Amino acid sequence: MKSFIKLINIEYYKIKHHKLSRILFLSYFVLLSGIALIAAIKFKLGHIEIHLAEQGIFNFPYIWHFNTWVADFLTFFLAIIVVSMVTNEYNFRTVKQNLIDGLTKKEFILSKFYFLVVLAFLATLFVFVISLILGLSYSDYTSTGIIFKDLYFLPAFFLKLLGIFSFIMFLGFLFRRSAIALGFFFIWMIIEGIIYGLLRWQLFNKEIATNISQFLPYTSIKSLLPEPISRLNAAKNIGKQIGENIDKFEGIPLQNFIIVFIWIAIFVYFSYKILKKRDL
């Protein structure tokens, strides 16, 4: 525990004195607070006017799914902090200085990973608090059993953040340049989409393609938070009108969590191997 606090303090000191990281961190939580503004959104779909606040988006337990999914769109802000946290070590030559000051390479990697865990936890805690306040204010159902049902979306959100952060950290160590690391991350997203397309349209059917692609890093991480829109009352009503069952959500399989855990371990391990072998 003492070592954990020591390593976290080292990373906190670096982030605290990095202006861009402070701005991004603040922007993330300010924008996240704006989830409450969704209640005012109205739009027309054909002849149907949809008011999101009346579609149950703030009802328990649906709010856990919806708010974590919305918050996930802001992950890019934190991803920039993560990649900067790694690449700045090379830009300012603090990697070598930290090692001279007594940190081992293992402790250096652990300090980064511990910070990722804390960052993901703070974001998850903030989403929990916002969701609880909005739910208690707007939900039609406030019994204890309903409130805490489907709470597993929060650990899914936490693990997804940690998965993205670990992937970004690995790319930061691999390329040592923020722009290249983030650029490759987005290129990799496209590559996985192409792989899925080839598997589905050229080699196999949709089911086999999905079963294979679920083991790819970004696809497995993304699968932790499926879209919640099809579970809205408006979407269900439209589905009934066209004769289809829009809501096909059946929960998040345990294997999705396990696959992401494995990828996180792989990213952290290879980040350490890169640091260990590279000439600083």
MOHUWO-V564417 format. One record per helix or strand of 3 or more residues. SS is the DSSP state (a for helix, b for strand). FROM is the first residue (numbers start at 1). LEN is the number of residues. Records with the same first field share a line. If there is no record, write none. Layout:
SS->FROM-LEN ; FROM-LEN
This chain:
a->2-15 ; 19-22 ; 52-4 ; 62-11 ; 75-17 ; 94-7 ; 105-34 ; 144-4 ; 152-24 ; 178-26 ; 206-8 ; 217-6 ; 229-3 ; 233-10 ; 254-24
b->42-4 ; 48-4
